[in-house]
Amino acid sequence: MFVSITGLKLKSMFYLPMFSYHAIRSMNQAKSAAGNIRAEARTINDVHHTLSVWKSKDDMLVYLRTGAHAEAMKVFSRIATGKTMSMITDTPPDWSEVHQLWIEQGKDA
């Protein structure tokens, strides 16, 4: 399985409505995307995280480059900072591990 973890921190609370709009649409897209096994989001220490699990990296890349997610990427640098990380694993991390993995292994988005 291919696992993607993202963490975004808003530059200002002023951007929360715009962020929420794009986050909800992107999450709905992920949940219905071909090859998606699991897609969830949580806020940990003021960082808006996503955890998604895919059958393959190619499935995740199709999602990443299309639809609502592609639209969200166009506004990302204006409203937030963040890091992403990914891994191939037989056992996806649980939420108790996500934030620490993101801190240790995340690369600037």
All heavy atoms as an XYZ file, in Angstrom:
864
protein
N       0.836     -1.179      0.000
C       0.000      0.000      0.000
C       0.885      1.247      0.000
O       1.956      1.254      0.577
C      -0.882      0.022      1.240
C      -1.985     -1.011      1.246
S      -2.912     -0.981      2.784
C      -1.866     -2.043      3.771
N       0.367      2.285     -0.635
C       1.049      3.571     -0.664
C       0.324      4.501      0.303
O      -0.881      4.703      0.194
C       1.041      4.146     -2.082
C       1.822      5.422     -2.207
C       3.193      5.384     -2.375
C       1.194      6.651     -2.135
C       3.924      6.552     -2.488
C       1.912      7.829     -2.249
C       3.284      7.782     -2.418
N       1.065      5.059      1.244
C       0.489      5.936      2.273
C       1.001      7.352      2.057
O       2.195      7.571      1.847
C       0.886      5.453      3.692
C       0.439      6.449      4.753
C       0.296      4.077      3.957
N       0.079      8.302      2.120
C       0.421      9.719      2.032
C      -0.051     10.424      3.294
O      -1.200     10.240      3.723
C      -0.254     10.340      0.809
O      -0.039     11.738      0.781
N       0.843     11.217      3.882
C       0.511     12.026      5.052
C       0.837     13.470      4.710
O       1.941     13.770      4.245
C       1.315     11.585      6.288
C       0.948     10.155      6.688
C       1.102     12.565      7.450
C       1.833      9.568      7.774
N      -0.124     14.344      4.904
C       0.115     15.767      4.710
C      -0.181     16.497      6.012
O      -0.949     16.026      6.843
C      -0.760     16.371      3.597
O      -2.129     16.289      3.988
C      -0.563     15.652      2.286
N       0.421     17.636      6.157
C       0.145     18.504      7.290
C       0.253     19.947      6.846
O       1.283     20.353      6.305
N      -0.820     20.694      7.020
C      -0.860     22.082      6.591
C      -1.189     22.982      7.780
O      -2.037     22.645      8.596
C      -1.923     22.282      5.507
C      -1.838     21.362      4.291
C      -3.002     21.636      3.353
C      -0.516     21.518      3.587
N      -0.520     24.104      7.829
C      -0.777     25.089      8.878
C      -1.192     26.387      8.195
O      -0.461     26.906      7.341
C       0.462     25.297      9.736
C       0.187     26.095     10.966
C       1.256     25.874     12.008
C       0.799     26.583     13.260
N       1.328     26.020     14.442
N      -2.358     26.896      8.561
C      -2.867     28.118      7.941
C      -1.978     29.301      8.302
O      -1.516     29.421      9.428
C      -4.294     28.391      8.396
C      -5.339     27.366      7.972
C      -6.709     27.741      8.535
C      -5.395     27.247      6.469
N      -1.777     30.185      7.328
C      -1.002     31.396      7.565
C      -1.781     32.377      8.433
O      -1.180     33.184      9.135
C      -0.621     32.049      6.238
C       0.385     31.239      5.447
C       0.748     31.930      4.142
C       1.815     31.144      3.399
N       2.198     31.794      2.130
N      -3.102     32.292      8.380
C      -3.977     33.147      9.169
C      -5.326     32.446      9.298
O      -5.764     31.757      8.369
C      -4.153     34.501      8.474
O      -5.235     35.215      9.019
N      -6.007     32.647     10.412
C      -7.344     32.084     10.578
C      -8.316     32.685      9.564
O      -9.367     32.124      9.296
C      -7.843     32.306     12.007
C      -7.116     31.434     13.037
S      -7.087     29.669     12.608
C      -8.804     29.258     12.774
N      -7.967     33.822      9.002
C      -8.751     34.448      7.951
C      -8.973     33.467      6.792
O      -9.991     33.531      6.104
C      -8.008     35.706      7.467
C      -8.590     36.338      6.243
C      -9.723     37.142      6.327
C      -8.002     36.149      5.006
C     -10.267     37.726      5.188
C      -8.539     36.733      3.861
C      -9.674     37.525      3.960
N      -8.029     32.564      6.577
C      -8.104     31.628      5.460
C      -8.892     30.352      5.780
O      -9.039     29.498      4.912
C      -6.703     31.255      4.990
C      -5.954     32.405      4.386
C      -4.765     32.857      4.947
C      -6.437     33.060      3.259
C      -4.072     33.925      4.401
C      -5.749     34.128      2.701
C      -4.573     34.555      3.270
O      -3.897     35.610      2.724
N      -9.389     30.229      6.994
C     -10.086     28.998      7.366
C     -11.273     28.686      6.459
O     -11.415     27.532      6.038
C     -10.521     29.035      8.830
C     -11.174     27.755      9.357
C     -10.245     26.563      9.215
C     -11.599     27.939     10.810
N     -12.135     29.638      6.117
C     -13.246     29.278      5.214
C     -12.769     28.760      3.847
O     -13.301     27.763      3.344
C     -14.030     30.593      5.063
C     -13.700     31.364      6.296
C     -12.259     31.009      6.610
N     -11.765     29.408      3.269
C     -11.243     28.957      1.974
C     -10.598     27.581      2.114
O     -10.798     26.696      1.272
C     -10.231     29.958      1.415
C      -9.721     29.589      0.028
S      -8.399     30.654     -0.611
C      -9.167     32.257     -0.550
N      -9.833     27.403      3.176
C      -9.203     26.111      3.423
C     -10.267     25.023      3.563
O     -10.162     23.957      2.949
C      -8.326     26.168      4.678
C      -7.825     24.818      5.098
C      -6.740     24.245      4.469
C      -8.454     24.116      6.111
C      -6.283     22.987      4.847
C      -8.012     22.860      6.492
C      -6.918     22.292      5.853
N     -11.283     25.283      4.371
C     -12.337     24.293      4.613
C     -13.043     23.912      3.319
O     -13.320     22.730      3.071
C     -13.346     24.829      5.623
O     -12.718     25.031      6.865
N     -13.338     24.895      2.499
C     -13.982     24.647      1.210
C     -13.155     23.659      0.381
O     -13.674     22.643     -0.095
C     -14.157     25.972      0.457
C     -14.583     25.814     -0.978
C     -15.907     25.544     -1.305
C     -13.651     25.937     -2.011
C     -16.301     25.398     -2.631
C     -14.036     25.793     -3.337
C     -15.359     25.521     -3.647
O     -15.730     25.372     -4.950
N     -11.873     23.941      0.242
C     -11.013     23.072     -0.571
C     -10.755     21.726      0.111
O     -10.690     20.696     -0.568
C      -9.694     23.777     -0.884
C      -9.845     24.867     -1.887
N     -10.090     24.630     -3.230
C      -9.812     26.217     -1.755
C     -10.185     25.771     -3.874
N     -10.028     26.755     -3.008
N     -10.619     21.728      1.421
C     -10.349     20.480      2.142
C     -11.516     19.505      2.033
O     -11.309     18.306      1.799
C     -10.041     20.783      3.608
N     -12.723     19.999      2.199
C     -13.898     19.119      2.111
C     -14.032     18.545      0.709
O     -14.244     17.333      0.534
C     -15.171     19.883      2.534
C     -15.132     20.156      4.037
C     -16.437     19.104      2.146
C     -16.157     21.174      4.517
N     -13.882     19.372     -0.288
C     -14.002     18.905     -1.672
C     -12.889     17.898     -2.018
O     -13.139     16.871     -2.655
C     -13.979     20.092     -2.629
C     -15.221     20.967     -2.492
C     -15.212     22.157     -3.443
N     -15.402     21.677     -4.802
C     -14.562     21.937     -5.814
N     -13.499     22.701     -5.636
N     -14.805     21.461     -7.017
N     -11.672     18.190     -1.567
C     -10.548     17.282     -1.836
C     -10.721     15.952     -1.118
O     -10.413     14.888     -1.681
C      -9.231     17.938     -1.424
O      -8.965     19.060     -2.228
N     -11.219     15.988      0.117
C     -11.434     14.740      0.863
C     -12.529     13.909      0.197
O     -12.386     12.683      0.070
C     -11.793     15.041      2.317
C     -11.958     13.801      3.169
S     -10.529     12.681      3.236
C      -9.357     13.693      4.125
N     -13.601     14.548     -0.224
C     -14.654     13.807     -0.933
C     -14.113     13.177     -2.206
O     -14.445     12.032     -2.531
C     -15.838     14.722     -1.241
C     -16.631     15.069     -0.001
O     -16.586     14.371      1.001
N     -17.370     16.167     -0.068
N     -13.272     13.914     -2.920
C     -12.658     13.370     -4.133
C     -11.787     12.165     -3.782
O     -11.845     11.131     -4.455
C     -11.821     14.430     -4.834
C     -11.106     13.908     -6.066
C     -10.070     14.877     -6.628
O      -9.956     16.006     -6.182
N      -9.301     14.415     -7.597
N     -10.972     12.288     -2.747
C     -10.078     11.191     -2.364
C     -10.868      9.939     -2.004
O     -10.522      8.831     -2.442
C      -9.196     11.608     -1.193
N     -11.915     10.107     -1.228
C     -12.696      8.947     -0.780
C     -13.339      8.189     -1.932
O     -13.568      6.988     -1.818
C     -13.752      9.390      0.228
C     -13.160      9.755      1.568
C     -14.235     10.179      2.550
C     -13.624     10.475      3.913
N     -14.650     10.852      4.888
N     -13.628      8.895     -3.028
C     -14.264      8.220     -4.160
C     -13.281      7.911     -5.295
O     -13.669      7.366     -6.319
C     -15.421      9.063     -4.694
O     -14.955     10.283     -5.221
N     -12.009      8.236     -5.108
C     -11.008      8.035     -6.160
C     -10.681      6.554     -6.356
O     -10.652      5.779     -5.400
C      -9.728      8.802     -5.821
N     -10.408      6.211     -7.584
C      -9.976      4.850     -7.900
C      -8.693      4.544     -7.133
O      -7.783      5.367     -7.084
C      -9.737      4.713     -9.394
N      -8.646      3.388     -6.514
C      -7.449      2.960     -5.804
C      -7.347      3.442     -4.374
O      -6.425      3.058     -3.662
N      -8.293      4.271     -3.914
C      -8.231      4.737     -2.535
C      -8.766      3.666     -1.596
O      -9.833      3.108     -1.826
C      -9.021      6.034     -2.345
C      -8.932      6.526     -0.908
O      -9.776      6.218     -0.087
N      -7.881      7.258     -0.626
N      -8.017      3.390     -0.551
C      -8.420      2.423      0.466
C      -8.986      3.141      1.684
O      -9.953      2.698      2.295
C      -7.218      1.543      0.863
C      -6.743      0.740     -0.353
C      -7.566      0.633      2.041
C      -5.400      0.054     -0.164
N      -8.391      4.290      2.004
C      -8.779      5.023      3.209
C      -8.327      6.473      3.063
O      -7.232      6.736      2.564
C      -8.085      4.363      4.396
C      -8.238      5.010      5.717
C      -7.561      4.118      6.763
N      -7.118      4.894      7.899
C      -6.150      4.538      8.723
N      -5.513      3.402      8.526
N      -5.825      5.283      9.736
N      -9.166      7.402      3.509
C      -8.803      8.821      3.517
C      -9.466      9.462      4.730
O     -10.683      9.353      4.897
C      -9.242      9.503      2.236
N      -8.656     10.088      5.562
C      -9.143     10.703      6.796
C      -8.391     11.993      7.054
O      -7.289     12.192      6.527
C      -8.922      9.766      7.987
C      -9.613      8.430      7.864
C      -9.259      7.484      9.008
O      -8.422      7.839      9.871
O      -9.815      6.386      9.027
N      -8.964     12.831      7.899
C      -8.318     14.096      8.265
C      -8.522     14.357      9.758
O      -9.563     14.000     10.320
C      -8.899     15.239      7.452
N      -7.517     14.994     10.361
C      -7.578     15.412     11.759
C      -6.674     16.613     11.944
O      -5.681     16.776     11.230
C      -7.087     14.310     12.707
C      -8.005     13.137     12.778
C      -7.656     12.251     13.929
N      -8.494     11.058     13.849
C      -8.343      9.998     14.592
N      -7.364      9.953     15.476
N      -9.132      8.970     14.474
N      -6.997     17.411     12.935
C      -6.126     18.522     13.310
C      -5.394     18.136     14.583
O      -6.019     17.746     15.575
C      -6.948     19.818     13.521
O      -7.642     20.105     12.311
C      -6.043     20.986     13.874
N      -4.068     18.216     14.528
C      -3.209     17.870     15.662
C      -2.240     19.024     15.864
O      -1.492     19.375     14.948
C      -2.427     16.558     15.401
C      -3.391     15.408     15.089
C      -1.521     16.228     16.586
C      -2.707     14.155     14.565
N      -2.245     19.621     17.052
C      -1.356     20.745     17.364
C      -1.446     21.858     16.319
O      -0.427     22.369     15.852
C       0.093     20.278     17.514
C       0.279     19.312     18.662
O      -0.526     19.259     19.588
N       1.330     18.530     18.605
N      -2.656     22.211     15.935
C      -2.927     23.272     14.947
C      -2.437     22.944     13.537
O      -2.340     23.828     12.691
C      -2.332     24.616     15.389
C      -3.002     25.148     16.643
O      -4.228     24.950     16.791
O      -2.302     25.764     17.471
N      -2.114     21.703     13.284
C      -1.716     21.263     11.945
C      -2.856     20.410     11.388
O      -3.292     19.450     12.021
C      -0.396     20.453     11.972
C      -0.043     19.957     10.578
C       0.731     21.286     12.564
N      -3.337     20.777     10.206
C      -4.421     20.051      9.544
C      -3.803     18.901      8.744
O      -3.157     19.127      7.724
C      -5.212     20.986      8.626
C      -5.806     22.138      9.350
N      -6.989     22.039     10.067
C      -5.386     23.414      9.496
C      -7.269     23.213     10.609
N      -6.303     24.063     10.283
N      -3.990     17.683      9.268
C      -3.384     16.491      8.667
C      -4.385     15.712      7.832
O      -5.567     15.654      8.152
C      -2.876     15.540      9.759
C      -1.612     15.959     10.394
N      -0.399     15.909      9.748
C      -1.352     16.441     11.638
C       0.550     16.324     10.565
N      -0.009     16.662     11.720
N      -3.858     15.089      6.783
C      -4.595     14.051      6.080
C      -3.756     12.783      6.098
O      -2.526     12.830      6.077
C      -4.913     14.416      4.611
O      -3.696     14.588      3.890
C      -5.772     15.662      4.538
N      -4.445     11.678      6.146
C      -3.834     10.355      6.044
C      -4.624      9.624      4.974
O      -5.839      9.439      5.118
C      -3.923      9.618      7.381
C      -3.593      8.122      7.380
C      -2.146      7.886      6.973
C      -3.871      7.517      8.752
N      -3.954      9.271      3.893
C      -4.639      8.510      2.848
C      -3.823      7.279      2.495
O      -2.594      7.301      2.509
C      -4.925      9.366      1.612
O      -3.750      9.894      1.062
N      -4.540      6.217      2.204
C      -3.933      4.928      1.881
C      -4.456      4.521      0.509
O      -5.664      4.550      0.254
C      -4.292      3.867      2.941
C      -3.619      2.535      2.618
C      -3.920      4.351      4.346
N      -3.527      4.147     -0.358
C      -3.836      3.873     -1.763
C      -3.320      2.497     -2.156
O      -2.346      2.005     -1.585
C      -3.176      4.929     -2.642
C      -3.609      6.312     -2.299
C      -3.078      7.125     -1.326
C      -4.675      7.047     -2.864
N      -3.757      8.312     -1.282
C      -4.745      8.294     -2.214
C      -5.599      6.776     -3.885
C      -5.692      9.264     -2.542
C      -6.529      7.737     -4.222
C      -6.572      8.963     -3.548
N      -3.931      1.926     -3.165
C      -3.439      0.660     -3.706
C      -2.068      0.838     -4.336
O      -1.238     -0.062     -4.283
C      -4.422      0.090     -4.730
C      -5.706     -0.399     -4.108
C      -6.647     -0.957     -5.151
C      -7.949     -1.404     -4.503
N      -8.937     -1.811     -5.505
N      -1.834      2.029     -4.937
C      -0.543      2.282     -5.573
C      -0.245      3.780     -5.589
O      -1.152      4.613     -5.447
C      -0.542      1.765     -7.019
O      -1.352      2.602     -7.836
N       1.021      4.106     -5.798
C       1.423      5.503     -5.937
C       0.759      6.124     -7.162
O       0.352      7.291     -7.124
C       2.944      5.602     -6.050
C       3.442      7.023     -6.152
C       4.955      7.096     -6.196
C       5.441      8.534     -6.291
N       6.910      8.608     -6.282
N       0.641      5.353     -8.226
C       0.004      5.871     -9.442
C      -1.438      6.294     -9.179
O      -1.889      7.325     -9.685
C       0.053      4.845    -10.571
C       1.458      4.669    -11.133
O       2.292      5.588    -10.971
O       1.718      3.609    -11.731
N      -2.177      5.516     -8.383
C      -3.550      5.891     -8.036
C      -3.572      7.232     -7.300
O      -4.400      8.096     -7.583
C      -4.206      4.825     -7.155
C      -4.524      3.548     -7.898
O      -4.859      3.621     -9.104
O      -4.457      2.473     -7.281
N      -2.643      7.400     -6.362
C      -2.587      8.649     -5.613
C      -2.231      9.818     -6.518
O      -2.798     10.912     -6.397
C      -1.573      8.538     -4.468
C      -1.599      9.713     -3.489
S      -0.661     11.184     -3.973
C       0.980     10.557     -4.117
N      -1.320      9.624     -7.455
C      -0.912     10.705     -8.351
C      -2.038     11.156     -9.274
O      -2.156     12.351     -9.577
C       0.318     10.287     -9.161
C       1.616     10.176     -8.361
C       2.725      9.609     -9.231
C       2.012     11.516     -7.759
N      -2.880     10.232     -9.713
C      -4.035     10.620    -10.531
C      -4.936     11.539     -9.709
O      -5.363     12.593    -10.184
C      -4.805      9.382    -11.045
C      -6.137      9.789    -11.661
C      -3.962      8.605    -12.042
N      -5.214     11.153     -8.477
C      -6.016     11.990     -7.580
C      -5.358     13.363     -7.389
O      -5.994     14.393     -7.505
C      -6.188     11.287     -6.229
C      -6.455     12.231     -5.088
C      -7.711     12.804     -4.930
C      -5.451     12.574     -4.203
C      -7.963     13.696     -3.895
C      -5.686     13.460     -3.165
C      -6.944     14.020     -3.019
O      -7.176     14.902     -2.005
N      -4.078     13.356     -7.090
C      -3.328     14.575     -6.785
C      -3.426     15.611     -7.896
O      -3.544     16.805     -7.637
C      -1.860     14.199     -6.549
C      -0.885     15.306     -6.214
C      -0.911     15.562     -4.718
C       0.512     14.924     -6.659
N      -3.419     15.165     -9.127
C      -3.293     16.057    -10.284
C      -4.620     16.425    -10.939
O      -4.625     17.097    -11.973
C      -2.397     15.396    -11.332
C      -0.990     15.199    -10.838
C      -0.149     14.443    -11.836
N       1.213     14.286    -11.343
C       1.996     13.265    -11.621
N       1.570     12.289    -12.411
N       3.218     13.200    -11.130
N      -5.746     15.988    -10.352
C      -7.037     16.221    -11.002
C      -8.065     16.793    -10.033
O      -7.874     16.774     -8.817
C      -7.601     14.912    -11.593
O      -7.780     13.957    -10.540
C      -6.684     14.325    -12.657
N      -9.144     17.284    -10.600
C     -10.326     17.651     -9.839
C     -10.115     18.666     -8.732
O      -9.314     19.602     -8.855
N     -10.850     18.476     -7.655
C     -10.834     19.401     -6.519
C      -9.442     19.546     -5.921
O      -9.051     20.642     -5.506
C     -11.824     18.933     -5.448
N      -8.687     18.461     -5.870
C      -7.345     18.558     -5.292
C      -6.438     19.450     -6.133
O      -5.677     20.259     -5.596
C      -6.711     17.182     -5.096
C      -5.452     17.254     -4.284
N      -4.229     17.469     -4.865
C      -5.248     17.202     -2.951
C      -3.314     17.523     -3.917
N      -3.907     17.370     -2.737
N      -6.510     19.322     -7.430
C      -5.703     20.184     -8.309
C      -6.075     21.648     -8.109
O      -5.201     22.520     -8.083
C      -5.889     19.777     -9.763
N      -7.358     21.922     -7.933
C      -7.801     23.295     -7.662
C      -7.247     23.788     -6.325
O      -6.811     24.941     -6.208
C      -9.319     23.372     -7.651
C      -9.953     23.194     -9.011
C     -11.463     23.216     -8.942
O     -12.021     23.912     -8.060
O     -12.092     22.534     -9.768
N      -7.274     22.943     -5.312
C      -6.768     23.321     -3.991
C      -5.278     23.641     -4.037
O      -4.816     24.572     -3.366
C      -7.041     22.200     -2.984
N      -4.538     22.896     -4.839
C      -3.094     23.128     -4.935
C      -2.780     24.521     -5.492
O      -1.751     25.101     -5.166
C      -2.438     22.055     -5.803
C      -2.485     20.666     -5.196
S      -1.675     20.547     -3.591
C      -0.004     20.900     -4.067
N      -3.672     25.066     -6.291
C      -3.448     26.392     -6.869
C      -3.481     27.497     -5.813
O      -2.840     28.528     -5.992
C      -4.484     26.679     -7.956
C      -4.316     25.812     -9.184
C      -5.429     26.068    -10.181
C      -5.325     25.105    -11.348
N      -6.461     25.227    -12.269
N      -4.214     27.298     -4.713
C      -4.313     28.337     -3.679
C      -3.455     28.026     -2.454
O      -3.305     28.863     -1.572
C      -5.776     28.580     -3.238
C      -6.627     29.011     -4.411
C      -6.360     27.370     -2.545
N      -2.889     26.840     -2.403
C      -2.163     26.399     -1.216
C      -1.128     27.407     -0.725
O      -1.120     27.787      0.443
C      -1.494     25.040     -1.472
C      -0.418     24.715     -0.482
C      -0.743     24.355      0.811
C       0.920     24.801     -0.827
C       0.244     24.078      1.741
C       1.912     24.530      0.090
C       1.569     24.175      1.387
N      -0.239     27.854     -1.584
C       0.871     28.697     -1.123
C       0.406     30.054     -0.601
O       1.119     30.680      0.186
C       1.906     28.892     -2.238
O       1.339     29.593     -3.316
N      -0.767     30.486     -0.997
C      -1.314     31.740     -0.475
C      -1.859     31.595      0.937
O      -1.813     32.529      1.718
C      -2.466     32.232     -1.357
C      -2.049     33.046     -2.516
C      -3.218     33.775     -3.154
N      -4.532     33.257     -2.818
C      -5.506     33.037     -3.680
N      -5.324     33.290     -4.944
N      -6.667     32.577     -3.291
N      -2.395     30.421      1.264
C      -3.146     30.296      2.514
C      -2.479     29.451      3.594
O      -2.869     29.521      4.751
C      -4.571     29.771      2.255
C      -4.568     28.323      1.769
C      -5.296     30.674      1.269
C      -5.948     27.693      1.693
N      -1.470     28.664      3.231
C      -0.909     27.731      4.213
C       0.554     27.411      3.917
O       1.065     27.690      2.839
C      -1.726     26.433      4.223
N       1.188     26.818      4.908
C       2.498     26.203      4.736
C       2.312     24.736      5.081
O       1.327     24.359      5.720
C       3.561     26.827      5.669
O       3.144     26.638      7.027
C       3.740     28.302      5.380
N       3.249     23.906      4.672
C       3.051     22.506      4.999
C       4.148     21.602      4.516
O       5.093     22.020      3.837
N       3.987     20.342      4.918
C       4.911     19.288      4.521
C       4.097     18.053      4.160
O       2.970     17.879      4.624
C       5.859     18.944      5.671
C       6.752     20.085      6.101
C       7.840     19.656      7.070
C       7.326     19.185      8.396
N       8.404     18.905      9.374
N       4.709     17.212      3.343
C       4.105     15.932      2.986
C       5.140     14.834      3.164
O       6.340     15.081      3.137
C       3.614     15.921      1.520
O       4.740     16.068      0.652
C       2.623     17.049      1.261
N       4.649     13.639      3.330
C       5.533     12.480      3.344
C       4.732     11.283      2.864
O       3.519     11.279      2.906
C       6.155     12.227      4.718
C       5.222     12.015      5.876
S       4.890     10.297      6.394
C       6.332      9.376      6.040
N       5.456     10.304      2.360
C       4.791      9.091      1.892
C       5.659      7.888      2.187
O       6.850      8.014      2.459
C       4.494      9.198      0.392
O       5.686      9.371     -0.335
N       5.020      6.735      2.132
C       5.737      5.481      2.362
C       4.972      4.335      1.737
O       3.766      4.433      1.521
C       5.935      5.240      3.853
C       4.648      4.996      4.608
S       4.957      4.586      6.333
C       4.353      6.056      7.080
N       5.694      3.288      1.460
C       5.081      2.038      1.026
C       5.162      1.099      2.217
O       6.235      0.923      2.805
C       5.800      1.468     -0.209
C       5.628      2.435     -1.387
C       5.258      0.078     -0.546
C       6.401      2.063     -2.623
N       4.029      0.516      2.568
C       3.974     -0.309      3.764
C       2.853     -1.335      3.669
O       1.887     -1.127      2.937
C       3.772      0.567      5.027
O       3.740     -0.256      6.188
C       2.496      1.376      4.950
N       2.981     -2.408      4.412
C       1.901     -3.386      4.520
C       0.907     -2.984      5.593
O      -0.235     -3.430      5.579
C       2.466     -4.774      4.856
C       3.257     -5.365      3.697
O       2.956     -5.030      2.532
O       4.181     -6.154      3.959
N       1.365     -2.163      6.549
C       0.525     -1.740      7.662
C       0.561     -0.223      7.778
O       1.568      0.340      8.220
C       1.030     -2.363      8.993
O       1.129     -3.776      8.820
C       0.081     -2.045     10.132
N      -0.508      0.460      7.381
C      -0.523      1.919      7.481
C      -0.407      2.378      8.932
O      -0.839      1.673      9.844
C      -1.889      2.304      6.916
C      -2.360      1.117      6.149
C      -1.730     -0.072      6.800
N       0.163      3.550      9.155
C       0.272      4.055     10.523
C      -1.108      4.401     11.071
O      -2.045      4.677     10.312
C       1.122      5.321     10.368
C       0.869      5.765      8.968
C       0.665      4.502      8.176
N      -1.226      4.383     12.390
C      -2.472      4.860     12.974
C      -2.274      6.315     13.388
O      -1.169      6.860     13.307
C      -2.939      3.970     14.128
C      -1.973      3.921     15.292
O      -1.354      4.955     15.611
O      -1.854      2.849     15.899
N      -3.346      6.929     13.828
C      -3.290      8.356     14.106
C      -2.325      8.715     15.234
O      -1.811      9.824     15.279
C      -4.692      8.903     14.384
C      -5.398      9.201     13.107
C      -6.394      8.466     12.521
C      -5.129     10.281     12.216
N      -6.762      9.038     11.318
C      -6.004     10.163     11.114
C      -4.241     11.352     12.230
C      -6.020     11.063     10.054
C      -4.261     12.252     11.174
C      -5.133     12.099     10.107
N      -2.025      7.795     16.103
C      -1.072      8.093     17.179
C       0.346      8.299     16.644
O       1.192      8.875     17.314
C      -1.073      6.977     18.225
O      -0.583      5.771     17.667
N       0.606      7.861     15.399
C       1.933      7.968     14.790
C       2.039      9.079     13.740
O       3.140      9.495     13.397
C       2.288      6.650     14.089
C       2.229      5.428     14.974
C       2.291      4.154     14.161
O       1.275      3.787     13.540
O       3.382      3.546     14.132
N       0.924      9.543     13.218
C       0.920     10.416     12.045
C       1.698     11.709     12.255
O       2.561     12.062     11.445
C      -0.527     10.716     11.595
C      -0.581     11.864     10.595
C      -1.149      9.457     10.991
N       1.418     12.431     13.320
C       2.061     13.739     13.516
C       3.575     13.589     13.653
O       4.331     14.359     13.060
C       1.460     14.442     14.734
C       1.882     15.865     14.883
N       1.481     16.857     14.008
C       2.685     16.464     15.789
C       2.019     18.013     14.391
N       2.755     17.799     15.460
N       4.014     12.598     14.402
C       5.457     12.400     14.587
C       6.145     11.995     13.287
O       7.237     12.482     12.981
C       5.733     11.369     15.689
C       7.163     11.358     16.162
C       7.610     12.683     16.770
O       6.862     13.358     17.473
N       8.837     13.081     16.493
N       5.532     11.119     12.518
C       6.090     10.756     11.203
C       6.213     11.990     10.321
O       7.224     12.183      9.642
C       5.200      9.723     10.506
C       5.287      8.300     11.008
C       4.136      7.470     10.450
C       6.627      7.684     10.619
N       5.194     12.838     10.353
C       5.184     14.059      9.553
C       6.317     14.993      9.986
O       7.013     15.552      9.144
C       3.809     14.716      9.690
C       3.669     16.028      9.023
C       3.439     16.250      7.692
C       3.745     17.313      9.633
N       3.355     17.610      7.456
C       3.527     18.270      8.626
C       3.953     17.758     10.944
C       3.520     19.649      8.884
C       3.946     19.115     11.201
C       3.743     20.037     10.177
N       6.511     15.144     11.287
C       7.603     15.998     11.795
C       8.960     15.456     11.351
O       9.812     16.197     10.866
C       7.544     16.092     13.330
C       6.346     16.956     13.769
C       8.840     16.675     13.898
C       6.074     16.919     15.255
N       9.164     14.146     11.512
C      10.464     13.539     11.254
C      10.782     13.361      9.771
O      11.930     13.471      9.369
C      10.545     12.189     11.961
C      10.539     12.306     13.473
C      10.409     10.957     14.167
O      10.281      9.905     13.482
O      10.427     10.959     15.415
N       9.771     13.058      8.959
C      10.032     12.670      7.576
C       9.424     13.591      6.529
O       9.692     13.423      5.338
C       9.538     11.239      7.338
C      10.218     10.215      8.209
C       9.670      8.814      7.977
O       9.295      8.463      6.872
N       9.633      8.023      9.031
N       8.607     14.539      6.967
C       7.924     15.408      6.012
C       8.888     16.319      5.259
O       9.905     16.756      5.789
N       8.533     16.574      4.014
C       9.293     17.495      3.154
C       8.376     18.649      2.788
O       7.178     18.466      2.590
C       9.778     16.770      1.906
C      10.793     15.684      2.226
C      11.294     15.038      0.950
C      12.382     14.036      1.156
N      12.292     13.113      2.223
N       8.942     19.848      2.688
C       8.138     21.024      2.379
C       7.309     20.815      1.126
O       7.806     20.310      0.114
C       9.018     22.262      2.196
C       9.616     22.753      3.505
O       9.087     22.400      4.582
O      10.600     23.496      3.467
N       6.040     21.198      1.231
C       5.112     21.059      0.104
C       5.300     22.192     -0.883
O       5.799     23.228     -0.585
C       3.679     21.042      0.628
